[in-house]
């Protein structure tokens, strides 16, 4: 059986970031473990590099035009490339879910919809409304750069959300999304054979990346305001211990938020450039503590932070917040504080270093829990039941 995973943005700033270590690639890898043939189909902007993955065939369709109606030409090209007996749409967007629905109507193929974010949360969530004047409506529809010419305008996102019941199966990765949209819970799995702490020497990793002189807090992701990196930096101000550093890996592909952090807290920050997914375990090995200080916001509630299982799989002490599913995922194998609380973060950082043997024991348990519940193998077990249900 062949499955086509349809992705709206396969560029290096979309699903192709982190060398393919994000949700659609994890789903594809888990499906491959079931001996299914998997292809990934999606758009790439003309000025962006496409995603590259040696184990998953990727068909990228150039998005020659990023506005309606010209975009429909590219959409037709993508529709012709979807050849799987089952279609797996990633995100309820017109560029993925919308086209997958069209393919379903054309061919009768079964469609699974994966929802890994509440897309409207980026636009105000339930508060987003569109009540234009006649002139505003005309501008949005008719101007060359009018809002309604953008394929992923929130109006279209809301429309796509209203059609999620048309999916044969919905999959999500946390309770917030499952309560909102229903469906089957499929957690983000980690390649625990790649992320295996016995394969890496922490001291050597710290030496390789110029970190030997410091105690390292690591944020292996793209900083954004809701991810709480500022709270960690404020905690470092409170601690004021000169050998502490926050290492940010990869940085943000979205905006200049990284520079804002550096301008204010540069003395605490060390940046490591974006790196292939295969190199991430070596970088994570250099950390003393992995920090995931999510703030209490709709965007954070709807996420399963991939960097959480980076730390768990690599048996690192993980310090995070009581937000979304994080308390359940981490449980008693890590450290949790209230969101938006630099003082609690500072206290926990101090506690971890002062009671290192206890922290190390927790980290070993975190690795065990990750292998059991948050591995690619665990994902594959759940997906096998999803696929079997479609085949009945």
Secondary structure by P-SEA (a helix, b strand, c coil): cbbbbcccccccccccccccccaaaaaaaaaaaacbbbbbbbcccccccccccccbbbbbbbccccccccaaaaaaaaaaaccccbbbbcccccccaaaaaaaaaacbbbbbbbbccccccccccccccccccaaaaaaacccccccccccccaaaaaaaaaacccccbbbbccaaaaaacccccccccccccccccccccaaaaaaaaccccccccccccccccccaaaaaaaaaaaaccccbbbbbcccccccaaaaaaaaaccccbbbbccccccaaaaaaaaccbbbbcccccccccccccaaaaaaaaaccbbbbcccccccccccccccccccccaaaaaaaaaaaaaaaaaaaaaaaaaaaaaaccccaaaaaaaaaaaaaaaac
